[in-house]
Amino acid sequence: MPSPPESPSTGSSRVRAFAKYSGIAFQMLAIIGLSTWLGTWLDAYYQLRNPWLTIGLMLLGVLVALLQVIRSLTKEPS
C-alpha cells in the first residue's frame, strides 16, 4: 500500500532537521580537528618525544564537542 503524500510542512521540517543535525556534525568535526591540529603543532614546536599535547587536546576537543552537541540538542527551539 503506498504511503500518503507528505504535507509541505512535513517536508520542510525534515529539511530543517537535516540542516540542524548536519551542522552539528560539522561543528564537532571542526572542534575535534582544530584541537588535534593544535596539539600536533604544539608537540612539534616544543619537540616533545611523546605526543601528550596532541592526545590531551584531542580528548579536550571531544569533550567540548560533546558538550556543544548536548547544549544544542537540549536548547528550546525558537
Rosetta blueprint (number, residue, H / E / L):
1 M L
2 P L
3 S L
4 P L
5 P L
6 E L
7 S L
8 P H
9 S H
10 T H
11 G H
12 S H
13 S H
14 R H
15 V H
16 R H
17 A H
18 F H
19 A H
20 K H
21 Y H
22 S H
23 G H
24 I H
25 A H
26 F H
27 Q H
28 M H
29 L H
30 A H
31 I H
32 I H
33 G H
34 L H
35 S H
36 T H
37 W H
38 L H
39 G H
40 T H
41 W H
42 L H
43 D H
44 A H
45 Y H
46 Y L
47 Q L
48 L L
49 R L
50 N L
51 P L
52 W H
53 L H
54 T H
55 I H
56 G H
57 L H
58 M H
59 L H
60 L H
61 G H
62 V H
63 L H
64 V H
65 A H
66 L H
67 L H
68 Q H
69 V H
70 I H
71 R H
72 S H
73 L H
74 T H
75 K L
76 E L
77 P L
78 S L
